[in-house]
Amino acid sequence: RLVVVSNRLPFNVSVSEGRLKFHESAGGLVTGLSAYIESRRRTGRLAREHIWVGWPGSDVEAPLRDELKRAALVRFQSSPVFLSGEEMDQFYLGFCNATIWPLFHYFPSYTVYQPKFWDQYKHVNEVFCESLMGVIRHDDLVWIHDYHLMLLPRLLKNRAPDLAVGFFLHIPFPSFEVFRLLPRGWRRQILEGLLGADLIGFHTFEYAQHFLQSALRILGFANHMGHILTSEGIVKVDTFPMGIDFDKFAKAIDRP
């Protein structure tokens, strides 16, 4: 099975008068991945069984969680990760969007360094790991996405060393001179987290090279042709520009 893991699921859920309501998610990551899965399904190149793991977009109370799990699996081939509003605020609005987003986009003057944001980031990555351990099978291929979950590859490998894990970053990876502005413990743990994956992907050659330079300068890991040898094995770092579903757009001219 392909197990896609991202901060958000392809749907949002809200609760109205004690009932679950589902809405389509917006955003580049969900749009891009949904298009990829649909194109692979249409051409028969996607395994029939896949599952998408992520946050459902709201705080769902315990009495409705089992109902949501069943509905998500049947309707969306998804498995929700449950987090409180407070957890998401300090994780998503905090470390992800106030620390990582500006720094990785070369706006260090807007970057916020709050230890409580970092602690919540670690906690949420651990919650994702725990949720995944209840979902994954030993022969699954786990594909983790984006800056929200950079600690997750290592956490998963600590629990399941033989699991096949890939990671793709949907934003820039900054130069070493910018990345090292993170506190020492934070930057080391982020790199170590990412190196838990077997394959790490970036949009551009420059982003991949920036990552490799940081791994060398901070952790002492050299690479040969994009391959890093760690104590656990070989990690491949490469460039995979994200495209569009070309056939869908090319054939649109023939549709009423």
N, C-alpha and C positions, 0 to 999 in steps of 0.2 A: 504493500500500500504506500501511496504518497501521503505523508502527513504534513500539511502546510500549517505553519505557526506564525501568527502575526498579532500585533497589539489589538487589532479590531477584526471582528468577523465580517463576512460579506453582507450581514444584516444588522440592524439595530433593533432592540426590543424595548418597548415601553409597557407600563402597567396602567390600565385604566379600569376602574371599578372592579379590581381583582382579576382582570383578564389580561392575557398577554397580547400585545399587538406588535407586528413585525413590519419593519421599514427597510428599504434598500439602503446600504451604506454608500456614502460618498467618499471621495479621496482617491489620490493617484495610486496608492499601493493596492487597495481593494479593486479598483477599476482595472489596473494592469494584470493582476493575478487572475481575476475573474475572466478576463478576455483570453488569457493564456490557457486556463483550464478548459474553457468552452471550445477554443480552437483545437486543442488536443483531443477533446472528446469527439468533436465533429469529424476529425480525420482518423479516429480510431487509434490514436497513439497514446492515449492516457489509460492507465489501468482502470478497470471498471470501478474499483473501490478506492476512494480517497476520502480523507477527512480533514477538515479545516478547524484549527484550534485557536481560540482568541476570546477577547472580552466582548460581551454582547451589547455594550454601549450604555448600560445603566445598572444601577444597584438593584438586584432582584432578591426579594426576601426569601428566606428559607422555604416557606410552604409552596412556592411556585418553582423552585429550582428543578425538581424532578420532572415537572411538566415541561419546562423549557428544554431540559436535556433531551427528552423524547422528541419534542417538536423540532428541535434543531437538527437532530440526527436524521429524521425522516424527510424533512422539507429541504434542508440545506447541506446535508452530509457534513455537519459541523458539531463541535463539542465546545460548550462555553466554559470560560474560566471566570469564576465569580470573585469580584473585588468590590470593596465598599467605595462610596463616593470620596471619602477622605483619602483612602489609599491611592485612588486614581488622581486626585488633585496634586498630591505631592510627587507622585511618580510621573504623570503625563504633563501636567502644567508646570511642575517643578523641574525635576532633573532632566527629563527629555526635552522639553521645549524652552526652558529658561537657561539650561546649561549646555547640553549637547548641541541643540539646533543652532544657536548663534555661534558657538565656538567652531563647529565643523563647517560653517558657512563664512568663516573669517570675520566675525564681528566680536572680537574678544571684549570690547568695551561694554557690550550688552550682556556678557556672560555672568551668570549668578552662581556663586559657589556656596552652597548651603549644605552642611553635613547631614541635616535631616532629610534633604532631598535625595542625597546619595544613599542613605540608609533605606529609604522607601524604594528606591530603584532596585537595590539588592533584594529587598523583601519581595517585591512583585515578581522579579525573575525567579525567585525560589518558589513562589506560588504557581507560576507557569510550569516549572519543572515538576512539582508535585502533581498538578493536574495532568500533565502529559504521562506521568508514570502509570496513571490509571487508564490510559487510552492506548498507548503504543504497544506493538507486538515486536518480538525480537528481530523480525526480518523487514520491518518498516524502513522506509526512506524518509527521514525527517528533514524538512526544508524550512529553516527559520529566517524571518525577514525583519530587517531594519534595526535602527538605532535604539529602539525601545527594549530590545532583548539581546544585547551584546554579551551578557554574562551567561545566557542560557546554554550555549553549546557546551561549555565546560561543566556546568551543573549536570547536564544530561549524561555526559560521558563519565562523570564520577559515579553515576548511578547505573549506567548501562554501557560499559566500555566498548562493546562490540557493535553498538548501534551506528548505522550510517547517518551522518549528520552533515547537512550543508547550510551555509549562511549566505545571505545576500544583503548588501547595504544599499538602500535606495537614495541615500544622500551622499555628498562628498565625504571622503576621508581626508582630513587636512594634512598639511605638511608637518613634519616632525616639530618644527619650531613653534607651530600653533598647538599641536596636540599636547606637547609637554607643558602647556600652561595649566592643564589639569593637575590637581594635587598628586603627589607621587603614588600614593596607594591606589587612588582611583584609576590613574592611567595604566598602571601595571595590571590591575584586576580586569580592566576592559580588554586589554590585549590578551591576557591569559584566557579570558572568557571566550573570545573569538577563536583562539587557537585550539579550542576544544573541538571545533568543526574539522571534518575531513577535507572540505572544499569551501573556500571563502571567495565570494564573487563581488566585483565592483563594476560600476558603469563604465569607467574609463581607465586607460593604462596609467594615467597620472595618479588616480586614487589608489590603485593597487600598489604602485611604487611608493607612495607615501606611507601606506600601511607597512610594507616590507622594511622601509627605513626606520619606522618607529619600533618595529619588532626587534631590529638589530640594535638600535641605540638604547632602548629602554630595557629589553629582556636579554640581549646578547645573542639572539637567534639570527644567524646568517641564512641566506637562501641560495639555492642553485636553480636558475631558470624558473623562479617562482615556487619552488618546493622548499618547505621549512622542515627540518628534522628536529622533532621534539623527543622527550623521553618516552612519550606514548606512541609515536609513529610519525608518519609524513603528512604534512598539511599542504595542500595545493592552493595557491592564491592565483586568481586569474581574472580576466576582464570579460564581462558578458553584457554588452550594451542592451538595454531593454527596448524591444521594438513594439510594434502594434500588430493586431490581427489583420494582416494585409489582405487576405482573401475576402474578409467581411467587407472591407471598404471598396476593394476593387470590383466586387460583384454588385455593390449597392446601386450602380448606375442602371442595372437591368431590372431593378425592382420598382414597382409602382410607387 
